Amino acid sequence: MKKSLIILLSTAMLLGLSACGASSSQKLVMATNAAFPPYESVEGNEIIGIDPEIAKLIADDIGRELVIEDMAFDSIIAAVQSGKADIAMAGLTVTEDRKQNINFSDPYTEAAQVIVVKKDSPVASPDDLEGKTVGVQIGTTGDIYAGDIADATIERYSKYFEAINALNQDKIDAVIVDREPAKVFVSESDELKMIDKEFTLEEYAIGVAKENTELLDQINASLKKLQESGEIDKIINKYINAE
Ligand code: GLN
């Protein structure tokens, strides 16, 4: 009597476990930092932008349900490594350093680091940043490149908009940030301008855990389809006005 109850219980537990395993494997959890328009930002209760829209198409294509987790930018790679998230999609630049920790999909778009300054600033190119105080978001490629500027003081913020606020208040001389977000930040202020000389050219791709090669292959296959059908371009053009 006791024994059969135990057997029944353990069968129920097994069933319960596998049921919950099955439903969680249907989800595709995307780690992002939704303060990076036009790639990702919060609108009402929703996270909108180029990355969530592309992720949704990929999730649909591979038969999984997209779930977006908003977190600090410098937690995103660890979230993917630990399995807390399946993919990193955050205007995430492919770098050799990051490749040590995660795999990247094929790139889905090109990007650049640029400089944002006050309209009356004498800074006109990356060389002019020598000896200046430069604001960056922690853990970004802008943070890395700022480290190469001779005699610069680097102020690291957990969010870009804090760096932009500091610039508006003349606490710092410049912000290094990706070009499209830079355009958005500049458009929201009368006092800022973007220097139209790129610091670096970069590529954005989707980050996946090293061991998750099956998912990486699925994502690359989806990306290829979506690129060929023109759907990726359609999403990008919806958010970024062609010049
Ligand atoms: N493209 C930059 C990087 O990968 C910034 C990305 C971001 O802040 N979301 O470091």
Residues whose N, C-alpha, C, O or C-beta is under 5 A from the ligand:
A	BS01	LIG	F36 F73 A90 G91 L92 T93 G139 T140 T141 D178
